[in-house]
Amino acid sequence: MVIRNIDEVSDAPVQMDGVKGVRMAVMVGRQDGAPNFALRSFRVEPGGHSPRHSHDYEHEVFIVAGSGTVLLGGERRPIRQGDVVYVPADHEHQFTAGEKGLRFLCLVPVTRNCGDPTPGS
């Protein structure tokens, strides 16, 4: 069993092209013996953003705090605390924080570098 508090897990800067002001922590992942999914926490500073990218797996996102926009389906749409975003496989997407920043949880397959602080969301 793993119990962690989102405010007590150390995060690290995301290091990849197209990223501005993003930090990530793995809340649960393969290092915990999770066989299928990893749950990651992202903090995006005001005006920061994840890379504009796509990948061959889906992921689900829950907006914990703040607001901003998500680029998905070729459109930028507003997001805010309490929203859930489903990102289908092979769909270009990008999360951008508003003036107070953005914090979200992202669920992805553990087979996708989920313990490495370099992947985007």
C-alpha positions in Angstrom: 0.0 0.0 0.0 1.2 3.5 -0.8 -0.2 6.7 0.8 1.3 10.0 -0.1 0.2 13.6 0.2 0.4 15.7 -2.9 2.0 18.6 -0.9 4.7 16.4 0.5 6.2 14.7 -2.5 9.4 16.3 -4.0 9.1 17.4 -7.6 11.8 18.2 -10.2 11.9 20.5 -13.2 10.7 19.0 -16.5 13.7 19.2 -18.9 12.7 19.0 -22.5 12.2 21.2 -25.6 9.1 23.3 -25.5 8.6 23.3 -21.7 8.5 26.5 -19.6 8.2 26.5 -15.9 6.9 23.0 -15.2 7.8 20.7 -12.3 6.7 17.0 -12.0 6.5 14.5 -9.2 5.6 10.8 -9.5 2.9 10.1 -6.9 2.6 6.4 -7.7 4.5 4.5 -10.3 6.6 1.5 -11.2 9.0 2.2 -8.3 6.0 1.4 -6.1 5.1 -1.8 -7.9 2.2 -0.3 -9.8 1.8 -2.7 -12.7 -0.3 -0.6 -15.1 -0.5 3.1 -14.4 1.5 6.0 -13.0 0.0 9.0 -11.4 2.0 12.1 -11.8 1.6 15.6 -10.3 2.5 18.7 -12.3 3.0 22.3 -11.2 3.1 24.9 -13.9 4.1 28.5 -13.0 2.1 31.4 -14.2 2.5 31.7 -18.0 4.3 28.4 -18.1 3.4 25.5 -20.3 4.0 21.8 -21.1 5.4 21.0 -24.6 3.1 20.9 -27.6 3.2 17.2 -28.4 1.4 13.9 -29.0 2.1 10.3 -28.1 0.7 6.8 -28.8 -1.1 6.5 -25.4 -4.0 8.1 -23.8 -4.0 9.9 -20.5 -6.4 11.4 -18.1 -5.9 14.7 -16.3 -7.5 16.2 -13.2 -7.0 19.9 -12.5 -6.2 20.2 -8.8 -5.7 24.0 -8.6 -5.4 27.1 -10.7 -6.6 27.6 -14.2 -5.3 28.0 -17.8 -5.9 26.5 -21.2 -5.5 23.1 -22.8 -4.7 22.8 -26.5 -6.6 19.7 -27.7 -8.3 18.9 -31.0 -6.7 22.0 -32.6 -8.5 24.3 -30.1 -7.4 26.1 -26.9 -10.0 25.6 -24.2 -10.2 27.0 -20.7 -9.6 24.7 -17.8 -9.9 25.3 -14.1 -9.8 23.6 -10.7 -12.0 20.5 -10.6 -12.0 19.9 -14.4 -11.1 16.5 -15.9 -9.5 16.3 -19.4 -9.3 13.1 -21.4 -6.4 13.2 -23.9 -6.8 10.4 -26.5 -3.7 8.7 -28.0 -2.1 10.5 -30.9 -3.8 13.8 -30.2 -1.6 16.9 -30.1 -2.0 18.7 -26.7 -0.4 21.3 -24.5 -1.3 22.7 -21.0 -0.7 26.4 -20.3 -1.1 28.0 -16.9 -3.0 31.2 -16.3 -2.0 34.1 -14.1 -2.1 32.1 -10.8 -0.5 29.0 -12.2 -1.8 25.5 -12.7 -1.6 22.2 -10.9 -2.8 18.9 -12.3 -2.6 15.1 -11.9 -1.9 13.0 -14.9 -2.5 9.2 -15.3 -0.4 7.4 -17.9 0.8 3.8 -18.5 3.9 2.9 -16.4 5.7 1.7 -19.5 6.1 5.4 -20.6 9.1 6.7 -18.6 6.9 7.6 -15.7 9.6 7.8 -13.2 11.8 10.1 -15.2 11.1 13.9 -14.6 11.8 14.6 -18.3 8.5 13.5 -20.0 5.8 16.0 -20.8 2.2 15.4 -19.9 
